[in-house]
């Protein structure tokens, strides 16, 4: 859990995610929101997180995993590049 907490602090302090004029970039999405963005199942989202393809943070036992919207966008861009 400590490692995930550090990941959250690190990402929160990343300059490329701050003050970009795109307020949506820093939003944390829950698994269901990520599932809808990727048009896939929850289990697939968890598999992507487990494999490291989609970085996530844990906000606690009750809140579960969250993924930065920018990470979802980057994943979609990588997937699109592989398809082309």
C-alpha positions as CSV (number, residue, x, y, z in Angstrom):
1,X,0.0,0.0,0.0
2,X,2.9,2.4,0.7
3,X,4.1,2.0,-2.9
4,X,0.7,3.0,-4.2
5,X,0.5,6.0,-1.9
6,X,3.9,7.1,-3.2
7,X,2.6,6.7,-6.8
8,X,-0.4,8.9,-6.0
9,X,1.9,11.7,-4.6
10,X,4.3,11.3,-7.5
11,X,1.5,11.6,-10.1
12,X,-0.2,14.5,-8.3
13,X,3.1,16.4,-8.4
14,X,3.9,15.6,-12.0
15,X,4.4,19.0,-13.8
16,X,3.0,17.6,-17.1
17,X,-0.3,16.9,-15.3
18,X,-0.6,20.3,-13.6
19,X,-1.9,23.6,-15.0
20,X,-2.4,22.3,-18.5
21,X,-5.6,24.2,-18.9
22,X,-7.4,20.8,-19.2
23,X,-9.1,20.3,-15.9
24,X,-10.3,16.8,-17.0
25,X,-6.7,15.5,-17.3
26,X,-6.2,15.2,-13.5
27,X,-9.6,13.6,-12.8
28,X,-9.5,10.3,-11.0
29,X,-11.8,7.8,-12.6
30,X,-13.3,4.7,-10.9
31,X,-13.2,1.3,-12.5
32,X,-16.7,1.6,-13.9
33,X,-15.9,5.0,-15.6
34,X,-12.7,3.5,-17.0
35,X,-14.7,0.5,-18.3
36,X,-17.1,2.7,-20.1
37,X,-14.2,4.8,-21.6
38,X,-12.5,1.7,-22.9
39,X,-15.7,-0.1,-23.8
40,X,-14.7,-3.3,-22.0
41,X,-15.5,-5.4,-18.9
42,X,-14.5,-4.6,-15.3
43,X,-12.4,-7.7,-15.2
44,X,-10.5,-6.5,-18.3
45,X,-9.8,-3.2,-16.6
46,X,-8.5,-5.0,-13.5
47,X,-6.3,-7.2,-15.8
48,X,-4.9,-4.1,-17.4
49,X,-4.1,-2.7,-14.0
50,X,-2.6,-5.9,-12.7
51,X,-0.4,-6.2,-15.8
52,X,0.9,-2.7,-15.5
53,X,-0.5,-1.5,-18.8
54,X,-2.9,0.9,-17.0
55,X,-1.4,2.6,-13.9
56,X,-3.8,3.0,-11.0
57,X,-3.8,4.2,-7.4
58,X,-5.6,2.8,-4.4
59,X,-7.4,5.3,-2.3
60,X,-8.3,2.9,0.5
61,X,-10.2,-0.3,1.0
62,X,-13.6,1.3,0.6
63,X,-12.8,3.6,-2.3
64,X,-10.9,1.0,-4.3
65,X,-8.7,1.7,-7.3
66,X,-8.7,4.8,-9.3
67,X,-7.1,5.7,-12.7
68,X,-6.1,9.1,-13.8
69,X,-8.0,10.2,-16.9
70,X,-4.8,11.1,-18.6
71,X,-3.5,7.5,-18.1
72,X,-6.7,6.2,-19.8
73,X,-6.1,8.7,-22.7
74,X,-2.5,7.6,-23.0
75,X,-3.5,3.9,-23.0
76,X,-6.1,4.6,-25.8
77,X,-3.4,6.4,-27.8
78,X,-1.0,3.5,-27.4
79,X,-3.7,1.0,-28.4
80,X,-4.6,3.1,-31.4
81,X,-1.0,3.3,-32.5
82,X,-0.8,-0.5,-32.4
83,X,-3.9,-0.9,-34.5
84,X,-2.7,1.5,-37.3
